[in-house]
Amino acid sequence: MFKKVFRYIILGLGVYALIATLVITFYKDDPQAMIWQDREAFNKRFIAKLSIEQPTNLNHVLDDLGSPDLTYAKRADDNVWQVIFYRTQHVKSDGITTMDECTGLLFKNGELILWGPSAYETYMRQG
């Protein structure tokens, strides 16, 4: 009797481990479904991992972070400049996301070139 119960316990733990591994491996976080605190932390972690050495395009960011909280775009000469903002820090509980609560990502022709506080300033100086 003990061997039978022990086998079922081992089998149950194995099935649980398999399901947990599959979920961790294949489940993609959906920023749109997160509560605002989790989304802020998710955005902050993603932006912290960005690197100039690893080129990143706009579609990659949109796929991973979802819709930005704020967006500005313009054409100057033959270039398209776009700055998108994702909320990364809570400032005031008023239900409105403002620029000071966000981190900006600046794209030139769809390629990420700058992020952080100077992204919007650089965007405004173009054209």
C-alpha positions in Angstrom: 0.0 0.0 0.0 2.8 2.4 0.9 4.6 1.8 -2.4 1.4 2.6 -4.3 0.8 5.9 -2.5 4.5 6.8 -2.9 4.3 6.1 -6.7 1.3 8.4 -7.0 3.0 11.1 -5.1 6.1 10.9 -7.3 3.9 10.8 -10.4 2.0 13.8 -9.2 5.2 15.8 -8.5 6.5 14.8 -11.9 3.4 16.0 -13.7 3.4 19.2 -11.6 7.1 19.9 -12.5 6.4 19.3 -16.2 3.4 21.7 -16.3 5.3 24.3 -14.3 8.3 24.0 -16.7 6.0 24.4 -19.7 4.3 27.4 -18.3 7.6 29.1 -17.5 9.1 28.3 -20.9 6.2 29.1 -23.2 4.0 31.7 -21.3 4.7 35.2 -22.5 4.0 38.1 -20.0 1.2 40.4 -21.3 1.8 43.9 -20.1 -1.7 44.9 -21.0 -3.2 42.4 -18.6 -0.9 43.4 -15.6 -2.0 45.7 -12.8 -0.2 49.0 -13.0 2.4 48.2 -10.3 3.5 45.0 -12.1 3.5 46.8 -15.5 5.8 49.5 -14.2 8.2 47.0 -12.8 8.1 45.0 -16.1 8.7 48.1 -18.2 11.6 49.1 -15.9 13.3 45.7 -16.1 12.9 45.6 -19.9 14.3 49.1 -20.4 17.2 48.4 -18.0 18.2 45.5 -20.3 18.5 47.6 -23.4 21.9 48.1 -24.9 23.4 50.2 -27.7 25.5 47.2 -28.8 22.3 45.2 -29.4 20.2 47.0 -32.0 16.5 47.2 -31.1 13.7 48.2 -33.4 10.4 49.7 -32.7 8.4 46.6 -33.4 10.5 44.5 -31.0 9.7 47.0 -28.2 6.0 47.2 -29.1 5.8 43.3 -29.1 7.4 43.1 -25.7 6.0 46.1 -23.9 2.7 46.6 -25.7 1.2 50.0 -26.4 3.1 52.9 -25.1 1.6 55.3 -22.6 2.6 58.4 -24.6 3.8 58.7 -28.2 5.1 61.6 -30.3 6.3 61.4 -33.9 7.5 63.7 -36.6 9.4 63.8 -39.9 12.5 65.9 -40.2 14.4 65.9 -43.5 14.4 62.3 -44.6 14.1 60.8 -41.1 11.2 59.7 -39.0 11.7 60.5 -35.3 9.5 58.8 -32.8 9.6 59.0 -29.0 7.5 56.6 -27.0 7.0 56.6 -23.2 6.4 53.7 -20.9 5.5 54.2 -17.3 8.3 53.2 -15.0 7.8 55.1 -11.7 4.7 56.2 -9.8 4.5 59.9 -8.9 0.9 60.9 -8.2 -2.3 58.8 -7.8 -4.5 60.9 -10.1 -5.3 58.3 -12.8 -3.3 60.1 -15.4 0.1 59.0 -16.7 2.4 61.9 -17.2 5.8 62.2 -18.8 7.6 62.5 -15.4 6.2 59.0 -14.5 7.7 57.5 -17.7 10.9 56.6 -19.4 11.2 57.8 -23.0 12.7 55.7 -25.9 13.8 57.6 -29.0 13.7 55.9 -32.4 15.1 57.2 -35.6 13.7 55.5 -38.7 12.4 52.7 -36.4 15.7 51.9 -34.7 16.3 52.7 -31.0 19.0 55.3 -30.6 18.5 56.8 -27.1 16.4 56.2 -24.0 16.0 57.9 -20.6 15.6 61.6 -19.6 17.4 63.0 -22.7 15.2 61.1 -25.2 12.5 63.7 -25.3 14.9 66.6 -25.3 16.8 65.1 -28.3 13.5 64.5 -30.1 12.4 68.1 -29.6 15.8 69.4 -31.1 15.2 67.5 -34.4 13.9 69.4 -37.4 
